[in-house]
Each structure stands twice: as C-alpha cells, then as structure tokens.
Amino acid sequence: MTNLSGHATVLMVDDDADVLETTAHMLAARGFRVFTALDQESAMQVCREQEGRIDALIADLSLPGDSRGDLARAISAVYPRMHVIYISGIPRHVALAQGLVRPDAPYLEKPAQPSVLASVLQSLLAENVSATAPANWWDE
C-alpha cells in the first residue's frame, strides 16, 4: 500500500470543507497521497474505488448522521488493515467516556497541528502490527 517514497495513501473525512481542504493540502505537501470525503457515503465510495489501497483513515467523530464513530467501524469491517486516526472537536475525555474510541486510539483534537498529524500518521504506519492481533478494538 505505501508508495516507494515511504509515504502512505490516506482518506480524510470531515464535513467542514475548509478543514478538509486545508488538512489535505498539508498532508499532500508532506508527501502523502490524499483522498477526501465530506460524508460517510462519499468515504465508502472512495474506499470501494481504491480497493484496499488506502493505508489510513483520518475521521472526524462528529459527521452528520454519524455521532457514534460508525464510519470507522464500517470501513474497518471491510478493510481491517486500514489504520484509523480520529481528529475531532469533541474533547478526547468525552469521546472516551461515551465509548466512541478506544483509550489507545490515535486521537487529535481540532485544530490539529500539521506536524503532529503527519508525525502520528508516520509513526502509526511504521508500526509492525502482528498479523494475529485484532485490527479493531471492537473485535477484541
């Protein structure tokens, strides 16, 4: 999945077009191949079109019609090796208390610093995950 330069292909999903465009531009400037989607349906379409070639999903937790993080679960069910990073305006402690994310899930609060997001992506994608380890916290 990761290209020869070592950078990954990511799908960024956010219902705020300005945030989506700015973050996608920032990631592309750092060498990532970036696909974007404004909603769940568009995100699923991009995943189908890319047929498993997306390394990471960067998902907002407060998409219209998805206040429980269902997008990440739906995509991970079809593409279990895709990493998920959450970026949200919802404070982390609230997301944890509501069971929206696992305590060790990569989670950044908006506005996320470009260098921090790129660093999280690079470190997450560099991990050697055991083939026998559950890809998703809700499968444990």
N, C-alpha and C positions, 0 to 999 in steps of 0.2 A: 504494500500500500504506500509506504513512504517513498518519495522520489529519491533519485540518486544524490541530490544535494543534502539529504538528511531531513528535509522539511516535510511536513505532513499536509494532507488534504483535510480541511475542516469544514463543517457545516455550522454556520452561525444562525441561530433562530432568535429573533426579537421582534416584537410588534411595533417598536419605535424605529421608523425608517432612518432617522438621523443617527441613532445609536448603532444601528445595523451597518449603515454605510461607513461611519467613522471607524468602527472596530474592524470591519472587513478590510478597509484600506490600510489600517495599521498592521494587520496581520500579513496582508499581501506584501507590504513594504519590507517585512521581515522574512520574506521568502515562502510563506505558506500559500498553498492553493486554497482559495476560499469560495465556498458556495454560500448563498444566503437565502433565507426564507422568512417571511413575515408571520407565518402561522403554521399550525400543525399539518394541515393538508399539503401546503407547499413543501414543507420539510420532508414529508413522507414521499412526495413525488421526486424530489431531488435524490433521496436515498434509492428509490427504485431506478432512476435513470443512471445512477453511478454504480449500481450493482455491487455494493460492498467495498468500493474503493475509497470510502471516507474513513479516515483514521479517528477523528474525534468530533463529537457533537458539543457545541457550546450553546447551552439552552437557558433562556430566561424562564424563571419559575412562574411568572405572572402573565402568561399569554391569555388572550381572551378565549374563554371556553376550556381553559386548562389551568386550574388553580391548584392542582394536586401533583404536578410533575408527571402527568400521564404521557406526555410526548416522549420523554426519555425512556420510559418503560416500554412504550410501543416500539420505538426504534431499536432499543436493545433486545427486544424479543426476536426481532427479525435479523439484526446484526449484532450478535452478542460480543464480538471482539471490538466494537467501536467504543472508545473511551468517552465518558461524559464529564463535562465541566459545566457547573452552574454559575451563571452571572445573573444576579437579581437585585432588585431594590428591596426585596424582603430581607430583613436582617437575618443573619445565619442562625442566631439563637431561636428565632421564631420558626424558621424552616425546620430546625431540628426538633423543636417542641411539637410541631404539627406532624412530624414523621414524613416530611416531604423529601428529605435527603438523609443519607447515612452519615454518621458523625465523621467518617474519614473521607467523604466525597469532596473532590476539589470544588471549592465554593468561593466565589469572589462577589463582594457587594459592589453595586454600581455607585459611583463610576469607577470602573476598574482601570488601573494604570496599565497602559500598553505593555510596558516592560514586564510587569508582573504577570499579565495574561500569557505573554509569549514564553516566559520562564516556566510557568505552570504547565503549559502545553508541551514544551520541550522535555521537561522532567517526567511528565506522565507518559509520554510516548517513548521515552528512553528506558522505562522500566521493563525488566524481563518478568512478565507475568506467567506463572506456571499454567500450562495447558489444562491442568486439572482444577485450578482454582475457579470458583464461581465468578463469572464476568459481571454479575449484577447483585447488589446487596439484597434485593428482594427474592433472589433464588436460594439464599442460604438457609 
